[in-house]
């Protein structure tokens, strides 16, 4: 597995140190119908990369970047001083609080996410130009629908539960369609989808978690070569590039970028661990890392 190199770390002015109170989300997943064992490794080192830290948000104790689109709009969640979790949109140097915890943003600026209500119910929404539209899979067990991904065609992926298990779904132009379950799996989460219809699916069967790419009606297993205790692809862009995390033989959290059969390790220098959660079509990656003092920092990684 390659290791990314970093030419610089750009921090915002007057960055305030914040103690970590909540782990970064693993949001939170390939090419056509292939099953990988150990993908090929590249001998050539990747080009240097620049890490830019997101600026402080006055309302936040901790900030977690989740996704980025081609316009460099960034969505994520933050842990407020009132000990509640909120969603945010960051664009043009400013933060905007959302009424949902966002999952993904597409290149049109449309956002999908979930509202966790005071009565412990959940409501899912598409957010588009200031308007929230409810997204709930018909006939699902109450409070089990989750919206998790959206592409530029407006196709939305997510999950829902019935008396047979948890299943993935696709929503397009007002029509809900259940996705077939991954082989042997009773728990399926359709995490995200690109414009080619490739979807990342986290699945759980009798042997544990196995994560997949769903494309053209079929599933292919996705696994990082060092992911002894599981690989979790978080996002896929329109070029089929994937970012995610895996747990190595020491059960340590590692992050990766995948491109055309090659896995590259993502590790911010000096970090205890790094989580890569989103990638746009320009190859910019967002995520969160924890430094030696267990303080969290959200970042944008650019080539």
Residue pairs with C-beta under 8 A, 6 or more apart in sequence:
1 41
1 224
1 225
1 226
1 256
1 263
1 264
1 265
2 41
2 42
2 45
2 46
2 262
2 263
2 264
2 265
3 264
3 265
3 267
4 46
4 49
4 257
4 264
4 265
4 266
4 267
4 301
5 45
5 46
5 48
5 49
6 48
6 49
6 50
6 51
6 268
6 269
6 301
7 48
7 49
7 50
8 50
8 51
9 50
9 51
9 52
9 53
9 268
9 269
10 50
10 51
10 52
10 53
11 53
12 53
12 54
12 55
12 56
13 55
14 56
15 53
15 55
15 56
16 56
17 293
17 295
18 60
18 61
18 62
18 63
18 295
18 296
19 61
19 294
19 295
20 62
20 290
20 294
20 295
20 296
21 61
21 62
21 79
22 62
22 79
22 85
24 64
24 275
24 277
24 287
24 288
24 290
24 296
25 64
25 66
25 77
25 275
25 277
26 232
26 234
26 245
26 275
26 277
27 66
27 67
27 103
27 148
27 191
27 234
27 235
27 277
27 278
28 66
28 103
28 148
28 191
28 192
28 232
28 234
28 235
28 277
29 191
29 192
29 199
29 200
29 201
29 202
29 211
29 213
29 222
29 232
29 233
29 234
29 235
29 236
29 242
29 244
30 198
30 200
30 212
30 213
30 215
30 220
30 222
30 233
30 236
30 240
30 242
30 258
31 198
31 213
31 215
31 220
31 240
32 198
32 213
32 215
32 216
32 220
33 215
33 216
33 218
33 219
33 220
34 220
35 220
35 221
36 220
36 221
36 222
36 223
38 225
39 225
39 258
39 261
39 262
39 263
40 261
40 262
41 225
41 262
41 263
42 262
46 264
47 303
49 301
49 302
49 303
50 301
50 302
50 303
51 268
51 299
51 300
51 301
52 299
52 300
52 302
53 297
53 298
53 299
54 63
54 65
54 74
54 90
54 297
54 298
54 299
54 300
55 93
56 63
57 63
57 78
57 88
57 95
59 78
59 80
59 81
59 86
59 97
60 78
60 79
60 80
60 81
61 78
61 79
61 80
61 81
62 78
62 79
62 296
63 76
63 77
63 78
63 79
63 88
63 288
63 296
63 298
64 76
64 77
64 78
64 277
64 288
64 296
64 298
65 74
65 75
65 76
65 90
65 277
65 278
65 286
65 287
65 288
65 298
65 299
65 300
66 74
66 75
66 76
66 77
66 102
66 103
66 104
66 277
66 278
66 286
67 74
67 75
67 76
67 102
67 103
67 104
67 105
67 235
67 277
67 278
67 286
68 74
68 75
68 105
68 278
68 279
68 280
68 284
68 285
68 286
68 300
69 105
69 106
69 107
69 109
69 280
70 107
70 280
70 281
70 282
71 91
71 107
71 109
72 91
72 280
72 284
72 300
73 89
73 90
73 91
73 105
73 109
74 89
74 90
74 91
74 105
74 286
74 300
75 87
75 88
75 89
75 90
75 98
75 102
75 104
75 105
75 111
75 113
76 87
76 88
76 90
76 102
76 286
76 298
77 85
77 86
77 87
77 88
77 101
77 102
78 85
78 86
78 87
78 88
79 85
80 86
85 101
85 116
86 97
86 98
86 101
87 97
87 98
87 99
87 100
87 101
87 102
87 113
88 95
88 96
88 97
88 98
88 102
89 95
89 96
89 98
89 102
89 105
89 111
90 96
98 111
98 113
98 127
99 115
99 125
99 127
99 132
100 111
100 113
100 114
100 115
100 124
100 125
100 127
100 132
101 113
101 114
101 115
101 116
102 111
102 112
102 113
102 127
103 112
103 113
103 114
103 146
103 147
103 148
103 149
103 192
104 111
104 112
104 148
104 149
104 150
104 192
104 235
104 278
105 111
105 150
106 150
106 151
106 152
106 154
107 152
107 280
107 281
108 128
108 152
109 128
109 129
110 126
110 127
110 128
110 150
110 154
111 126
111 127
111 128
111 150
112 124
112 125
112 126
112 127
112 135
112 147
112 148
112 149
112 150
112 156
112 158
113 124
113 125
113 127
113 147
114 122
114 123
114 124
114 125
114 146
114 147
115 122
115 123
115 124
115 125
116 122
117 123
120 143
121 142
121 143
122 143
122 145
122 146
123 134
123 136
124 134
124 135
124 136
124 145
124 146
124 147
124 158
125 132
125 133
125 134
125 135
125 147
126 132
126 133
126 135
126 147
126 150
126 156
127 133
135 145
135 147
135 156
135 158
135 171
136 145
137 145
137 158
137 160
137 169
137 171
137 176
137 178
138 176
139 162
140 160
140 161
140 162
141 160
141 161
141 162
141 163
144 159
144 160
144 161
144 166
145 158
145 159
145 160
146 158
146 159
146 160
146 189
147 156
147 157
147 158
147 171
148 157
148 158
148 159
148 189
148 190
148 191
148 192
149 156
149 157
149 158
149 190
149 191
149 192
149 193
149 199
149 200
150 156
150 157
150 192
150 193
151 193
151 194
151 195
151 238
152 195
152 238
153 172
153 195
154 172
154 173
155 170
155 171
155 172
155 193
155 197
156 170
156 171
156 172
156 193
157 168
157 169
157 170
157 171
157 179
157 190
157 191
157 192
157 193
157 199
158 168
158 169
158 171
158 189
158 190
159 166
159 167
159 168
159 169
159 188
159 189
159 190
160 166
160 167
160 169
161 167
164 186
165 181
165 185
165 186
165 187
165 188
166 186
166 187
166 188
166 189
167 178
167 179
167 181
167 188
168 178
168 179
168 181
168 188
168 189
168 190
168 199
168 201
168 214
169 176
169 177
169 178
169 179
169 190
170 176
170 177
170 179
170 190
170 193
170 199
171 177
179 188
179 190
179 199
179 201
179 214
180 217
181 188
181 203
182 188
182 201
182 203
182 205
182 210
182 212
182 214
182 219
183 205
183 219
184 205
184 206
185 203
185 204
185 205
185 210
186 204
186 205
187 203
187 204
188 201
188 202
188 203
188 204
189 201
189 202
189 203
190 199
190 200
190 201
190 214
191 199
191 200
191 201
191 202
191 233
191 234
191 235
192 199
192 200
192 234
192 235
192 236
193 199
193 200
193 236
194 236
194 237
194 238
194 240
195 238
196 215
196 238
196 240
197 215
197 216
198 213
198 214
198 215
198 236
198 240
199 213
199 214
199 215
199 236
200 211
200 212
200 213
200 214
200 222
200 233
200 234
200 235
200 236
200 242
201 211
201 212
201 213
201 214
201 219
202 209
202 211
202 232
203 209
203 210
203 211
203 212
204 210
208 230
209 230
209 232
210 221
210 223
211 221
211 222
211 223
211 230
211 231
211 232
211 233
212 219
212 220
212 221
212 222
213 219
213 220
213 222
213 233
213 236
222 231
222 233
222 242
223 231
224 231
224 244
224 246
224 254
224 256
224 258
224 263
225 263
226 246
226 248
226 249
226 254
227 246
227 247
227 248
228 247
228 248
228 249
229 246
229 247
229 248
229 249
229 251
230 246
230 247
231 244
231 245
231 246
232 244
232 245
232 246
233 242
233 243
233 244
233 258
234 242
234 243
234 244
234 245
234 276
234 277
234 278
235 242
235 243
235 244
235 277
235 278
235 279
236 242
236 279
237 279
237 280
237 281
237 283
238 281
239 259
239 281
240 259
240 260
241 257
241 258
241 259
241 279
241 283
242 257
242 258
242 259
242 279
243 255
243 256
243 257
243 258
243 266
243 276
243 277
243 278
243 279
243 285
243 287
244 255
244 256
244 258
244 276
245 253
245 254
245 255
245 256
245 275
245 276
246 253
246 254
246 255
246 256
247 253
247 254
248 254
252 273
253 273
253 274
253 275
254 265
254 267
254 273
254 274
255 265
255 266
255 267
255 273
255 274
255 275
255 276
255 287
256 263
256 264
256 265
256 266
256 276
257 263
257 264
257 266
257 276
257 279
257 285
258 264
266 274
266 276
266 285
266 287
266 301
267 274
268 274
268 289
268 297
268 299
270 291
270 292
271 289
271 290
271 291
271 292
272 289
272 290
272 291
272 292
272 294
273 289
273 290
274 287
274 288
274 289
275 287
275 288
275 289
276 285
276 286
276 287
276 301
277 286
277 287
277 288
278 285
278 286
278 287
279 285
279 286
283 302
283 303
284 300
284 301
284 302
284 303
285 300
285 301
286 298
286 299
286 300
286 301
287 298
287 299
287 301
288 296
288 297
288 298
288 299
289 296
289 297
289 299
290 296
290 297
291 297
